[in-house]
């Protein structure tokens, strides 16, 4: 059986689980290219040595998870419910993380799966063509074009209806830097049930790397999981 680290390094692996028998799990959604702005093993290295169950999820279609994850479900909503079942079998409680496209999926999964807490870094809030045009968001054009070509009438492209339908019991922690487009996306969600927007200075869209270096990311992860501060 391959180790969790080996599964993280395998780009064909869409679901990797490291069951440590803990009361809480750390779930991370990879973004485009299967990363979290930093390498997955770096992210999970923040809890190395800690008895915390870890789950890493990749988007095989590289399309904001709208086509789901084969091991969890055929679309984003179904995958969120599939993740809920996986977590219930493991421990019952999980904190979700993701950056950029992975942050979009993490927030959607947290709301659909009724998880308690999610941290999204530089996440897109809406991938609707009209919203992206209004904010002049022309990033990832080939990927976005493929997303629209494959979209159906029920494709989940906008997180706001999920947020508005929430009772606020899911803590949606949106982390943004000084990137204008990331701020514009966060503004779409600000003030909606359960949403808190955290501003971090500098770093641009990939500011998670900076948070990793200065220790902020580790503090966020440890606090959310109820782990003691690093010595």
Helices and strands as residue ranges (DSSP letters): H 4-9, E 15-18, E 24-29, G 32-34, H 40-44, G 45-47, E 53-57, H 76-90, E 93-99, H 101-112, E 117-121, H 129-134, H 141-150, H 160-165, E 171-176, H 180-189, E 195-199, G 204-206, H 208-214, H 216-225
